[in-house]
Amino acid sequence: MTEPVPGLSMSPLEILAVLGAIAVVIARWLPPRARRPVLYSGAAAVAVAGVVLAVVGLRWQLVSVLAVTALVLAVAVARRRRGRMRRRFAVPGTAVCLLVLAATPVATWALPVPVYPEPTGEHAVGTAVFEWTDESRAEPFTEDPDDHRTVVVQLWYPADAAEDAERAIGGRPTLEESQAITQASAELFGIPGFLLADAAAAPSHAVFDAPVAAGSERYPVIVFSPALSATRTANTVLAEEWAGHGYIVATLDHPYDAAMTYVDSEPVHSRNVLDTTDEAEIAVINRTNIETRSADLSFVLTRLESLPADLAQRIDTGRAAVAGHSRGAAAALAALAADPRFDAAVHIDGGLEPTLLPGPFTQPALSITSPISADQNPDYLPTLDAALALGANETYRLELPDSGHFSFVDAALYFPPVPSVVGTIGRTEGLRATADATISFLDATLRGQSIDLPAALEQHGDLAVR
């Protein structure tokens, strides 16, 4: 009764509450014999739904429904003692109340409870979190000479997990951690935290510390860097999809870059605040950020060779791709150029000046871009194409029609469907197309499967091969 109705963004109880509130509001305008029955029935429906929702979790969008109901009931009680409200006050009052109630389903549609797509691969998905310190690098964001660079890594892997096993909450082990990370992200971007409360509580599909899938197959690796200030679970949908198809995926928190992460159990917040408008200084900051991320990605690939035994026996770091979204996409191509251990790269909608790459690269690369991102920045595609041209072998750039910058990440599931943000492709279609295209590319480049890549990729959009 508390799950959203398919095709809607409200549960049956929430729908009952809204309908009950509408009955309470319009009761005054019904024939005299119907007024009290409708008023009391509507109030009872709101009361029952409200009590249950308060126990299982009352969404912020429903607070206005309860408030309107309480207000109208209070006015109705007062009017019984003093006489009916004059029409010139009752008409606009009723109209305002109905507008508030009409806004509730609109708000739940615009900011819904996200529903993570079920991974389509043959495997269930397990996940585990590691914290690794690179003793060869000082932490660039602190002044302590003894503080070395630490990264937090979440692995997503093919697993044997029972269908009734407890699932991750938005990719996180607990609701409390998911809420803390969501709140930190909201604050960083200036978004009221309560607007994303539903997103923090939605279950994904991975099971923490589930046993690795039975068998002896060794799985290729994908090391993933998220967008600027984003966290390691910002791309949970893709990570779970890749893992379900037989890849071990390592998603990173870049400390002092991610909105918030935990290092030694202490919260570490982002320092991605530009306090300058000088273009030269901004260029230096961006270069440093990409170089730090690129080094993090290479370090993680090294540490993946020394995992606990159950995972170490099943991971094949000799077949490794590096991937990322937005700033993470730029860092992925930089890591590809810097580290020949990476066999391929997946670049998802990230701006990149050719000078930010440490040099040419020989490995294949797939870039997926948004037409809206290109429209917003006329220099985006020319500079990206110049960077891709540094590849000695074929590179692929796939433009996904109708997509926006956030069509490729979990935010598409719960951000308002504003075309300039998530495009018009739909909440899940961009994620689905991205997963399908990247799996074709990775199966060809890491697994050596015989795939007509241009034919496979151009099914999803406009393809340029270089």
C-alpha positions in Angstrom: 0.0 0.0 0.0 3.0 2.3 0.4 4.7 1.5 -3.0 4.0 3.9 -5.9 1.3 2.7 -8.3 2.8 1.7 -11.6 2.7 4.7 -14.0 2.1 7.1 -11.1 4.4 8.6 -8.5 2.0 8.2 -5.5 1.1 5.2 -3.4 -2.5 4.1 -2.9 -2.4 5.6 0.6 -1.1 8.9 -0.7 -3.8 9.0 -3.4 -6.4 8.2 -0.7 -5.1 11.2 1.4 -5.4 13.6 -1.5 -8.9 12.4 -2.5 -10.0 12.6 1.1 -8.7 16.2 1.4 -10.5 17.2 -1.8 -13.7 15.8 -0.3 -13.2 17.9 2.8 -12.6 21.0 0.8 -15.6 20.7 -1.6 -18.1 19.4 1.0 -19.2 23.0 1.7 -20.5 23.3 -1.8 -22.6 20.1 -1.9 -26.3 19.8 -1.1 -27.0 20.2 2.6 -27.7 16.5 3.2 -24.4 15.5 1.7 -22.1 18.0 3.3 -21.5 16.3 6.7 -21.2 12.7 5.4 -18.7 13.9 2.7 -16.8 16.1 5.2 -16.5 13.4 7.8 -15.7 10.6 5.3 -13.0 12.7 3.7 -11.5 13.6 7.1 -11.5 10.0 8.1 -9.7 9.0 4.9 -7.1 11.6 5.5 -6.7 10.6 9.1 -6.3 6.9 8.4 -3.9 7.5 5.5 -2.0 10.1 7.5 -1.5 7.9 10.5 -0.2 5.0 8.4 2.1 7.2 6.4 3.5 8.8 9.5 4.5 5.3 10.7 5.9 4.0 7.4 7.3 7.4 6.2 5.5 10.6 5.4 6.8 12.3 2.3 7.2 16.0 2.4 4.8 16.5 -0.5 1.9 15.2 1.7 2.4 17.7 4.5 0.4 20.3 2.6 -2.5 17.8 2.3 -2.7 17.3 6.0 -2.4 21.0 6.6 -5.2 21.9 4.2 -7.4 19.2 5.8 -6.8 20.5 9.3 -7.4 24.1 8.3 -10.7 23.4 6.5 -11.9 21.3 9.4 -11.0 24.0 11.9 -12.9 26.6 9.8 -15.9 24.2 9.5 -16.1 23.8 13.3 -15.7 27.6 13.8 -18.4 28.3 11.2 -20.9 26.0 12.9 -20.8 28.3 15.9 -20.8 31.6 14.0 -22.7 30.8 10.8 -21.5 30.0 7.3 -18.6 31.9 5.8 -19.5 34.6 3.3 -19.3 33.6 -0.3 -16.7 36.2 -1.2 -14.3 34.6 1.2 -15.3 31.0 0.7 -14.8 30.9 -3.1 -11.2 32.1 -3.2 -10.5 30.0 -0.1 -11.7 26.9 -1.7 -9.9 27.7 -4.9 -6.6 28.2 -3.0 -7.0 24.9 -1.1 -7.8 23.0 -4.3 -4.7 24.5 -6.0 -2.5 23.4 -3.1 -4.0 19.9 -3.3 -3.5 19.8 -7.1 0.2 20.7 -6.5 0.8 17.6 -4.5 0.7 15.0 -7.3 2.7 17.5 -9.5 5.3 17.6 -6.7 5.4 13.9 -6.4 5.8 13.5 -10.1 8.5 16.1 -10.4 10.5 14.7 -7.4 9.4 11.0 -7.2 10.6 8.2 -5.1 13.3 6.8 -7.4 12.8 3.2 -8.6 16.2 1.7 -9.5 16.0 -0.4 -12.7 16.4 -4.1 -12.2 19.9 -5.2 -13.5 19.3 -7.2 -16.7 22.4 -9.4 -16.5 22.5 -13.0 -15.5 24.1 -12.3 -12.1 22.9 -10.9 -8.8 25.1 -8.0 -7.6 27.2 -7.8 -4.5 29.0 -4.8 -3.2 31.7 -4.0 -0.6 33.6 -0.8 0.5 37.3 -0.4 0.9 39.6 2.4 2.1 43.0 2.5 0.6 46.0 4.8 1.3 48.6 5.6 -1.3 51.8 6.0 0.7 53.6 7.4 -2.3 51.5 10.5 -2.6 50.9 13.3 -0.1 47.3 14.4 0.4 47.1 17.6 -1.7 44.2 19.1 0.3 45.9 19.1 3.7 49.1 20.6 5.1 50.1 17.7 7.2 53.2 16.2 5.6 52.4 12.8 7.1 48.9 12.7 5.5 48.9 10.5 2.5 46.3 10.3 -0.2 43.4 8.0 0.7 40.6 7.0 -1.6 37.3 5.2 -0.7 36.4 2.5 -3.2 33.1 0.6 -3.6 33.3 -2.7 -5.5 30.2 -4.0 -7.4 30.6 -7.6 -8.5 28.7 -10.7 -9.8 27.3 -12.4 -6.8 25.2 -15.2 -5.4 22.6 -13.3 -3.4 19.2 -14.5 -2.2 16.2 -12.8 -3.6 15.0 -11.8 -0.2 18.4 -10.5 0.9 18.5 -7.0 2.3 19.3 -4.6 -0.5 21.5 -1.5 -0.4 19.8 1.9 0.2 20.7 4.0 -2.9 23.9 1.9 -3.0 24.8 2.6 0.6 24.9 0.1 3.5 22.5 2.0 5.8 19.7 4.6 5.5 21.5 6.9 7.8 24.6 7.0 5.6 22.5 7.5 2.5 20.7 10.4 4.2 24.0 12.0 5.3 25.5 11.8 1.9 22.4 13.1 0.2 22.1 16.0 2.6 25.8 16.9 2.0 25.3 16.8 -1.7 22.1 18.9 -1.5 23.9 21.5 0.6 26.9 21.7 -1.7 24.6 22.4 -4.7 22.3 24.8 -2.8 19.3 22.4 -2.9 17.0 22.2 0.2 17.7 18.8 1.7 14.1 17.8 2.2 13.5 17.8 -1.6 15.8 14.8 -2.0 14.6 12.9 1.1 12.8 10.3 -1.0 16.0 9.7 -3.1 18.0 8.9 0.0 15.6 6.2 1.1 15.1 4.2 -2.1 16.6 0.7 -2.3 18.9 -0.2 -5.1 19.7 -3.9 -5.9 23.1 -4.7 -4.7 23.6 -6.8 -1.5 26.5 -5.8 0.8 29.2 -8.5 1.2 27.2 -11.1 -0.8 29.3 -14.1 -1.8 31.0 -13.9 -5.2 29.1 -15.8 -7.9 29.9 -19.5 -8.0 32.4 -20.7 -10.6 35.9 -20.0 -11.6 35.4 -17.3 -14.2 37.6 -14.3 -13.8 35.9 -11.0 -14.4 37.2 -7.9 -16.2 37.5 -4.6 -14.3 35.9 -1.1 -14.7 37.4 1.7 -12.6 34.9 4.6 -12.4 35.3 8.3 -11.5 32.0 10.3 -10.9 31.3 13.9 -11.7 32.8 16.9 -9.9 31.7 16.7 -6.3 29.7 13.6 -6.9 30.1 10.5 -4.8 30.8 6.8 -5.5 27.1 5.9 -5.5 26.0 8.6 -8.0 26.2 6.0 -10.8 24.7 3.0 -8.9 22.4 2.1 -11.8 25.3 1.7 -14.2 27.5 0.0 -11.7 24.9 -2.6 -10.9 24.1 -3.2 -14.5 27.8 -3.7 -15.4 28.3 -6.0 -12.5 25.2 -8.1 -13.4 26.8 -8.6 -16.8 30.0 -10.0 -15.4 32.2 -7.1 -14.6 33.8 -6.0 -11.4 33.3 -2.3 -11.0 35.2 0.0 -8.7 33.6 3.3 -8.1 35.5 6.0 -6.3 35.0 8.7 -3.7 37.7 11.3 -4.4 38.2 12.8 -0.9 37.9 16.6 -0.7 36.2 16.4 -4.1 33.2 14.2 -3.3 30.4 16.1 -1.5 31.1 13.9 1.5 32.8 10.7 2.2 34.2 9.0 5.3 37.9 8.5 5.9 38.9 6.7 9.0 35.2 6.9 9.9 35.3 10.7 9.9 33.3 12.8 7.5 35.4 14.6 4.8 33.6 17.3 2.9 34.2 18.7 -0.6 36.5 21.7 -1.1 35.4 22.2 -4.7 34.6 25.9 -4.2 36.1 28.2 -6.7 36.9 31.5 -5.0 38.4 33.1 -8.2 37.1 34.3 -11.5 40.5 34.4 -13.1 40.5 32.0 -16.1 44.2 31.1 -15.7 43.7 30.2 -12.1 40.6 28.1 -12.9 42.5 26.3 -15.6 45.2 25.4 -13.1 42.6 24.2 -10.6 40.9 22.0 -13.2 44.2 20.6 -14.4 45.2 19.7 -10.8 41.8 18.1 -10.2 42.0 15.9 -13.3 45.6 14.9 -12.5 44.7 14.0 -8.9 41.7 12.0 -10.1 43.7 10.3 -12.8 46.3 9.2 -10.2 43.6 7.9 -8.0 42.2 5.8 -10.8 45.6 4.2 -11.5 46.3 3.7 -7.8 42.9 1.8 -7.4 43.8 -0.4 -10.4 47.1 -1.3 -8.5 45.3 -2.0 -5.3 42.7 -4.2 -7.0 45.5 -6.7 -7.4 45.6 -7.3 -3.6 41.9 -7.8 -2.8 40.7 -10.4 -0.2 41.0 -13.9 -1.5 37.4 -14.5 -2.6 37.5 -11.5 -4.9 41.2 -11.7 -5.8 40.7 -15.1 -7.3 37.9 -13.8 -9.6 39.2 -10.4 -10.7 41.2 -10.0 -13.9 43.1 -6.7 -13.7 44.8 -7.6 -16.9 41.5 -6.7 -18.6 40.7 -3.2 -17.3 38.7 -0.2 -18.5 38.6 3.2 -17.0 35.3 5.2 -17.1 33.7 8.3 -15.8 31.0 10.9 -16.1 31.5 14.6 -16.5 34.7 15.6 -14.7 35.2 11.9 -14.1 35.0 11.3 -17.8 37.8 13.8 -18.4 39.9 12.1 -15.7 39.2 8.7 -17.3 40.7 9.7 -20.6 43.6 11.3 -18.8 44.2 8.0 -17.0 43.9 6.1 -20.2 46.7 8.2 -21.8 48.8 8.0 -18.6 48.5 4.4 -17.7 48.9 1.6 -20.4 47.4 -0.9 -18.0 44.0 0.4 -18.9 42.8 -1.3 -22.1 39.9 1.0 -22.9 38.0 4.0 -21.7 34.3 5.0 -21.4 33.9 8.8 -21.4 30.4 9.9 -20.6 29.5 13.6 -21.3 32.6 15.4 -20.0 34.3 18.5 -21.4 38.0 18.0 -22.1 40.7 20.3 -23.5 43.3 18.3 -25.4 46.0 20.0 -23.4 44.7 18.3 -20.2 45.7 14.9 -21.5 49.2 13.9 -20.6 49.8 12.7 -24.2 48.4 10.5 -27.0 46.9 7.1 -26.3 46.7 3.9 -28.2 43.7 2.2 -26.5 40.2 2.4 -27.8 37.7 4.8 -26.3 34.0 5.4 -26.4 32.6 8.8 -25.7 28.8 9.3 -25.1 27.6 12.9 -25.3 24.4 14.9 -24.8 23.1 17.3 -27.5 21.9 19.6 -24.7 25.4 19.8 -23.3 26.7 20.6 -26.8 24.1 23.3 -27.2 24.9 24.9 -23.9 28.7 25.0 -24.7 29.6 25.6 -28.3 33.3 24.7 -27.6 32.4 21.3 -26.0 32.4 19.0 -29.0 35.2 20.7 -31.0 37.6 20.4 -28.0 36.4 16.9 -27.1 36.9 15.8 -30.7 40.4 17.2 -30.6 41.2 15.2 -27.5 39.8 12.0 -29.0 41.9 12.7 -32.1 44.9 12.0 -29.9 43.9 8.3 -30.0 46.1 6.3 -32.3 43.3 3.7 -32.9 39.6 4.0 -33.4 37.6 6.1 -31.1 33.8 6.3 -31.0 31.7 9.3 -30.2 28.0 8.5 -29.7 25.5 11.3 -29.3 22.5 10.1 -27.4 19.4 11.9 -28.8 17.2 14.0 -26.4 19.6 13.3 -23.5 20.8 15.9 -20.9 23.9 15.9 -18.7 22.1 14.0 -16.0 20.4 11.5 -18.2 23.4 9.2 -17.6 23.4 9.1 -13.8 21.0 8.1 -11.0 19.8 11.7 -10.6 17.7 11.1 -13.8 15.5 8.9 -11.6 14.5 11.7 -9.2 15.5 15.1 -10.5 12.6 17.2 -11.9 12.2 16.4 -15.6 13.6 19.8 -16.8 14.8 19.3 -20.4 17.9 21.4 -19.8 18.9 19.1 -17.0 17.8 15.6 -17.9 16.7 16.1 -21.5 13.5 14.6 -22.8 14.6 11.0 -23.1 12.8 9.9 -20.0 14.0 8.9 -16.5 15.3 5.5 -17.4 15.8 5.5 -21.1 19.1 7.4 -21.0 20.5 5.0 -18.4 19.3 2.0 -20.4 20.9 3.2 -23.7 24.1 4.1 -21.9 24.3 0.6 -20.3 23.6 -1.2 -23.6 26.1 0.9 -25.6 28.9 0.6 -23.0 28.4 -3.2 -22.5 28.7 -3.7 -26.3 31.9 -1.6 -26.3 33.4 -3.3 -23.2 32.5 -6.8 -24.4 34.4 -6.1 -27.6 37.4 -4.5 -26.1 37.9 -6.4 -22.8 36.4 -9.7 -23.7 37.4 -9.8 -27.3 33.9 -10.7 -28.5 33.3 -10.5 -32.2 30.9 -7.5 -32.3 30.3 -5.1 -35.1 30.8 -2.1 -32.9 29.6 0.7 -35.2 26.4 -1.2 -35.9 25.9 -2.0 -32.3 26.5 1.6 -31.2 24.6 3.5 -33.9 21.4 1.8 -32.7 21.4 4.2 -29.8 22.2 7.5 -31.6 24.4 9.5 -33.9 27.8 7.8 -34.2 31.1 9.3 -35.3 34.1 6.9 -35.7 37.6 8.3 -35.7 
